[in-house]
């Protein structure tokens, strides 16, 4: 029991550290948080955490067929992800000045929008799928888990979890650690929002747009 509990703590730490670098999902979560949409930002983070759990399962359980598929379709995944991120980043840069003006109107509309309505549920599901999709198309995340697991020696001699129980512990811990990171990021962004001007948030939107677009360009460079 103590051994499994220690393994869980290690997995939580791994999930937190691997999720921490600010990438496309982080930029989206920060932007949503700065606009007061903490719940939607959290859903995007949860989608990313689920994808982290999938990668952790692949790394811990040695699912060779999935690993081979990811390697074979690495170019296609980068192409789709790169185009999406480049377009989304440009949108954030170009529309940064209008996002704040739209925010007041959006907030009024959302006050009348039930979270259980079809539109409300689709918006929230969209955030989960965005976080999941942007993470799952990045094989570097999988390599990060492979390196972390190997470095800490949490896998058996065969390079896989020694038992299904240990493998499950690793996956649950990674998801928990990743989710903890997104909670930390969203809480920090929300705290900053209370003490900054609207103009500052517009400039942050532009910077985050540059970050997202740059990640998209780098992904496309890997294809061509």
C-alpha positions as CSV (number, residue, x, y, z in Angstrom):
1,X,0.0,0.0,0.0
2,X,2.8,2.4,0.9
3,X,4.6,1.5,-2.3
4,X,1.5,2.2,-4.4
5,X,0.9,5.5,-2.5
6,X,4.5,6.6,-3.2
7,X,4.0,5.6,-6.8
8,X,0.9,7.8,-7.0
9,X,2.7,10.8,-5.6
10,X,5.5,10.3,-8.2
11,X,2.9,10.1,-11.0
12,X,1.1,13.3,-9.7
13,X,4.5,15.1,-9.8
14,X,5.2,13.8,-13.3
15,X,1.7,14.8,-14.6
16,X,2.2,18.3,-13.1
17,X,5.7,18.8,-14.5
18,X,4.9,17.5,-18.0
19,X,1.8,19.6,-18.3
20,X,3.5,22.8,-17.0
21,X,5.3,24.2,-20.1
22,X,3.0,26.9,-21.6
23,X,1.9,25.7,-24.9
24,X,-1.2,26.1,-27.0
25,X,-3.6,24.7,-24.4
26,X,-2.0,26.9,-21.7
27,X,-2.4,30.0,-23.9
28,X,-6.1,29.2,-24.4
29,X,-6.6,28.6,-20.7
30,X,-4.9,31.9,-19.8
31,X,-7.0,33.8,-22.3
32,X,-10.2,32.3,-21.1
33,X,-9.3,33.0,-17.5
34,X,-8.4,36.6,-18.2
35,X,-11.9,37.0,-19.7
36,X,-13.5,35.5,-16.7
37,X,-14.4,32.1,-18.1
38,X,-12.6,30.0,-15.5
39,X,-14.9,27.0,-15.9
40,X,-14.4,26.8,-19.6
41,X,-10.7,27.2,-19.1
42,X,-10.8,24.3,-16.6
43,X,-12.7,22.1,-19.1
44,X,-10.0,22.8,-21.7
45,X,-7.4,21.8,-19.1
46,X,-9.3,18.7,-18.2
47,X,-9.4,17.7,-21.9
48,X,-5.6,18.1,-21.9
49,X,-5.3,16.1,-18.7
50,X,-7.3,13.2,-20.2
51,X,-5.0,13.2,-23.2
52,X,-2.0,13.1,-20.8
53,X,-3.6,10.1,-19.2
54,X,-3.9,8.4,-22.6
55,X,-0.2,9.0,-23.2
56,X,0.7,7.9,-19.7
57,X,-1.2,4.6,-20.4
58,X,0.6,4.1,-23.6
59,X,4.0,4.7,-21.9
60,X,3.2,2.6,-18.8
61,X,1.4,-0.3,-20.5
62,X,3.6,-0.6,-23.6
63,X,0.8,-0.4,-26.1
64,X,3.1,-1.0,-29.1
65,X,0.4,-0.8,-31.8
66,X,-0.6,2.7,-30.6
67,X,3.0,3.8,-30.4
68,X,3.6,2.6,-33.9
69,X,0.5,4.4,-35.2
70,X,1.6,7.6,-33.6
71,X,5.1,7.3,-35.2
72,X,3.6,6.5,-38.6
73,X,1.1,9.4,-38.6
74,X,3.3,12.0,-36.9
75,X,3.4,14.1,-40.1
76,X,-0.4,14.2,-40.5
77,X,-0.9,15.0,-36.9
78,X,1.5,17.9,-37.0
79,X,-0.1,19.2,-40.2
80,X,-3.6,19.3,-38.8
81,X,-2.5,20.7,-35.5
82,X,-0.2,23.2,-37.1
83,X,-2.8,24.7,-39.4
84,X,-5.4,24.9,-36.5
85,X,-2.9,26.6,-34.2
86,X,-1.6,29.0,-36.8
87,X,-5.2,30.1,-37.7
88,X,-6.2,30.4,-34.1
89,X,-3.1,32.3,-33.2
90,X,-3.7,34.8,-36.0
91,X,-7.3,35.2,-34.9
92,X,-6.1,36.0,-31.4
93,X,-3.7,38.6,-32.7
94,X,-6.0,40.3,-35.2
95,X,-9.1,40.4,-33.0
96,X,-7.3,41.2,-29.7
97,X,-8.7,44.8,-29.5
98,X,-12.3,43.6,-30.2
99,X,-12.3,40.7,-27.7
100,X,-12.7,43.0,-24.7
101,X,-15.5,44.9,-26.3
102,X,-17.3,41.7,-27.1
103,X,-16.7,40.4,-23.6
104,X,-19.4,42.6,-22.0
105,X,-22.0,41.5,-24.6
106,X,-20.9,37.8,-24.2
107,X,-21.2,37.9,-20.4
108,X,-24.7,39.3,-20.6
109,X,-25.7,36.6,-23.1
110,X,-24.2,33.9,-20.9
111,X,-26.1,35.0,-17.9
112,X,-29.2,34.0,-19.7
113,X,-27.6,30.8,-21.2
114,X,-28.3,27.7,-19.1
115,X,-25.2,25.4,-18.9
116,X,-27.6,22.6,-19.5
117,X,-29.0,24.0,-22.7
118,X,-27.8,22.5,-26.0
119,X,-25.7,25.6,-26.8
120,X,-24.2,25.7,-23.4
121,X,-23.3,22.0,-23.4
122,X,-21.8,22.2,-26.9
123,X,-19.6,25.1,-25.9
124,X,-18.3,23.2,-22.9
125,X,-17.8,20.0,-24.8
126,X,-16.0,21.9,-27.4
127,X,-13.5,23.2,-24.8
128,X,-12.9,19.6,-23.6
129,X,-12.3,18.4,-27.2
130,X,-10.0,21.4,-27.9
131,X,-7.8,20.6,-24.9
132,X,-7.8,16.9,-25.7
133,X,-7.1,17.3,-29.4
134,X,-4.3,19.9,-29.1
135,X,-2.5,17.6,-26.6
136,X,-3.1,14.2,-28.3
137,X,-1.6,15.4,-31.6
138,X,1.7,16.3,-29.9
139,X,3.8,13.1,-29.6
140,X,6.4,15.2,-27.6
141,X,4.1,14.8,-24.6
142,X,4.3,11.1,-24.9
143,X,8.1,11.2,-25.1
144,X,8.0,13.4,-22.0
145,X,6.2,10.7,-20.1
146,X,8.5,8.0,-21.4
147,X,11.5,10.0,-20.2
148,X,10.0,10.8,-16.8
149,X,9.0,7.3,-16.2
150,X,12.4,6.0,-17.2
151,X,14.3,8.6,-15.2
152,X,12.4,7.9,-12.0
153,X,12.5,4.2,-12.5
154,X,8.7,3.7,-12.0
155,X,8.5,1.0,-14.7
156,X,9.7,-2.5,-14.5
157,X,12.8,-4.1,-16.2
158,X,10.7,-4.7,-19.4
159,X,10.0,-1.0,-19.7
160,X,6.4,-1.4,-18.8
161,X,4.4,-1.2,-15.5
162,X,5.0,-4.5,-13.5
163,X,1.3,-4.9,-12.9
164,X,-2.0,-3.5,-14.1
165,X,-2.6,-2.0,-10.7
166,X,0.7,0.0,-10.9
167,X,-0.1,1.0,-14.5
168,X,-3.5,2.3,-13.4
169,X,-1.9,4.1,-10.5
170,X,0.5,5.9,-12.9
171,X,-2.4,6.9,-15.2
172,X,-4.6,8.2,-12.4
173,X,-1.7,10.1,-10.8
174,X,-0.7,11.7,-14.1
175,X,-4.3,12.9,-14.8
176,X,-4.5,14.2,-11.2
177,X,-1.2,16.0,-11.5
178,X,-2.0,17.5,-14.9
179,X,-5.4,18.7,-13.6
180,X,-3.6,20.2,-10.6
181,X,-1.4,22.2,-12.9
182,X,-4.4,23.6,-14.9
183,X,-6.1,24.6,-11.6
184,X,-2.9,26.4,-10.6
185,X,-2.6,28.2,-13.9
186,X,-6.3,29.2,-14.0
187,X,-6.2,30.4,-10.4
188,X,-3.1,32.5,-11.1
189,X,-4.5,34.0,-14.3
190,X,-7.8,34.8,-12.5
191,X,-6.0,36.5,-9.7
192,X,-4.0,38.7,-12.1
193,X,-7.2,39.6,-14.0
194,X,-8.5,41.5,-10.9
195,X,-5.5,43.8,-10.8
196,X,-4.9,44.7,-14.5
197,X,-6.5,47.0,-17.0
198,X,-8.5,46.0,-20.1
199,X,-5.7,47.3,-22.3
200,X,-3.2,45.0,-20.5
201,X,-5.5,42.0,-21.2
202,X,-5.6,43.0,-24.9
203,X,-1.8,43.1,-25.1
204,X,-1.7,39.7,-23.3
205,X,-4.1,38.3,-25.9
206,X,-1.7,39.5,-28.6
207,X,1.3,37.8,-26.9
208,X,-0.6,34.6,-26.4
209,X,-1.7,34.7,-30.1
210,X,1.9,35.0,-31.1
211,X,2.7,32.0,-28.8
212,X,0.0,29.9,-30.4
213,X,0.8,30.9,-33.9
214,X,4.5,30.1,-33.4
215,X,3.7,26.7,-32.0
216,X,1.6,26.1,-35.2
217,X,4.5,27.2,-37.5
218,X,6.9,25.0,-35.7
219,X,4.6,22.0,-36.1
220,X,4.3,22.8,-39.8
221,X,8.1,23.0,-40.1
222,X,8.3,19.4,-38.8
223,X,6.0,18.3,-41.7
224,X,7.9,20.1,-44.5
